[in-house]
Amino acid sequence: MSSYSRIIFLIVFLFSGCVNAQPPYKDNSQHDTLILVALDYELAKQYKHSAKIYIELFQMTNSEEYLNKAISQTIMTKDYKALGELCKNNLDKYPKFNERFYRLAIMASLQQVKLDEALNFAKRLLKQYNNVTNYEIMGNVYYAKGKYKKAIKYFESAYATNKKPKTLISLVDVLYIYLDEKQKAISYLETYLRLFGCQELVCNKLILFYREEQNIDGLISILKKAFKEYKHSHTKNIVLALLIDVLEKKDIKEAIKFLEDNKIDNTRLLVLYERVKDYKKALNLVRKLYRKTKNKELLGQIAILEFEMADDKKTIMKHVIANFELVLKTSDNPNYKNYYGYLLIDYDINIKKGLKLVKEALKSTPNNWAYMDSVAWGYYKINNCKEAFKYMKKIVDQIGLDNEEIKLHWEKIQECNK
């Protein structure tokens, strides 16, 4: 250990009261050396060794401060047997740390699955120190023993006093999972929400329960509150994604309105616009994004939307082709390759180039039936009916003939193949 570390440690001990009394032995130098050795081990995170030294110091001095340090170091080792012995052997001897020693003795007993021993300590603890934290500890001991009704009694008493989210979660988990009092558990959470707002731990639990109960309106309501009140962007984004999923399943227009009103997640909004075939709004949005970002990838989306909206496809064809040519210089997007390739094939503009593009798209996603259909149609257009039939047969086997365009292509390719 450096001399600097030794000096600092001695100052800490002097001011913490650990050496504020004369030790009841003659060898002062041994005492000081042991302190420094203990610090060396503690700084090196060798907690088992530091605990051993503090125990030796405790035995030399009978100082409760050294005992407390020994216990703290033993906690770090996660040696619950040793921790339990240290605490049990010194219960009711040192008033300053007695409550802490009881609590740690309970923890050590629970970790060793000595549940009756833990309950005995918990009863003694609560008798001496009747407070809300110890009520909660008693609840946890009964919970560990599977005595859920008794656990509820203590959790409810603790929560009535402290109104802490962590206590509430312990309470509602027992009610919901083990006592099948689901509505009571949900009512507790809803009441907390009204009184104290959307605290993350509580809101997350209520979201979980609403999802399990399939309470869509309740879920939407709590997700909106969570989105508004959560501070961390990562959690907020997860909540937003879930909210839009739920809104979309209930009413896609409501999901769109929420995104529009809050001016968020334009990428998701664009997908929803296209899903309801509101190409005008989609085109306005993607143009706005392109002006803002100058991202050439968006030109492919603009080309698709402009083509879908055009009443006379041929008048806009040159502009659409120009956009696709520009975007595919820097992008390997298979959707763009497939759309542009199919356009070249279907309108007999450049079937050979179109077939090359749609085959590249299919190579990137071999099981995509839309890409397969484009390839089949390309082969049909060059009168390679055998290859066209091979691809269309896979599609029909995979998805059937409910899609009108697939049905039309299948009929024409069957006829061609004959």
Stockholm file with secondary structure:
# STOCKHOLM 1.0

chainA/1-418         MSSYSRIIFLIVFLFSGCVNAQPPYKDNSQHDTLILVALDYELAKQYKHSAKIYIELFQMTNSEEYLNKAISQTIMTKDYKALGELCKNNLDKYPKFNERFYRLAIMASLQQVKLDEALNFAKRLLKQYNNVTNYEIMGNVYYAKGKYKKAIKYFESAYATNKKPKTLISLVDVLYIYLDEKQKAISYLETYLRLFGCQELVCNKLILFYREEQNIDGLISILKKAFKEYKHSHTKNIVLALLIDVLEKKDIKEAIKFLEDNKIDNTRLLVLYERVKDYKKALNLVRKLYRKTKNKELLGQIAILEFEMADDKKTIMKHVIANFELVLKTSDNPNYKNYYGYLLIDYDINIKKGLKLVKEALKSTPNNWAYMDSVAWGYYKINNCKEAFKYMKKIVDQIGLDNEEIKLHWEKIQECNK
#=GR chainA/1-418 SS CCHHHHHHHHHHHHHHTTTCSCCSSSCHHHHHHHHHHHHHHHHTTCHHHHHHHHHHHHHHHCCHHHHHHHHHHHHHHTCHHHHHHHHHTTTTTCTTTHHHHHHHHHHHHHHTTCHHHHHHHHHHHHHHCCSHHHHHHHHHHHHHTTCHHHHHHHHHHHHHHHCCHHHHHHHHHIIIIISCCHHHHHHHHHHHHHHHCCCHHHHHHHHHHHHHHTCHHHHHHHHHHHHHHCCCHHHHHHHHHHHHHHHHHHCHHHHHHHHHHHTCCHHHHHHHHHHTTCHHHHHHHHHHHHHHHCCTHHHHHHHHHHHHHCSSHHHHHHHHHHHHHHHTTTCCCHHHHHHHHHHHHHTTSCHHHHHHHHHHHHHHSTTCHHHHHHHHHHHHHTTCHHHHHHHHHHHHHHHTTCSHHHHHHHHHHHHHHC
#=GC SS_cons         CCHHHHHHHHHHHHHHTTTCSCCSSSCHHHHHHHHHHHHHHHHTTCHHHHHHHHHHHHHHHCCHHHHHHHHHHHHHHTCHHHHHHHHHTTTTTCTTTHHHHHHHHHHHHHHTTCHHHHHHHHHHHHHHCCSHHHHHHHHHHHHHTTCHHHHHHHHHHHHHHHCCHHHHHHHHHIIIIISCCHHHHHHHHHHHHHHHCCCHHHHHHHHHHHHHHTCHHHHHHHHHHHHHHCCCHHHHHHHHHHHHHHHHHHCHHHHHHHHHHHTCCHHHHHHHHHHTTCHHHHHHHHHHHHHHHCCTHHHHHHHHHHHHHCSSHHHHHHHHHHHHHHHTTTCCCHHHHHHHHHHHHHTTSCHHHHHHHHHHHHHHSTTCHHHHHHHHHHHHHTTCHHHHHHHHHHHHHHHTTCSHHHHHHHHHHHHHHC
//
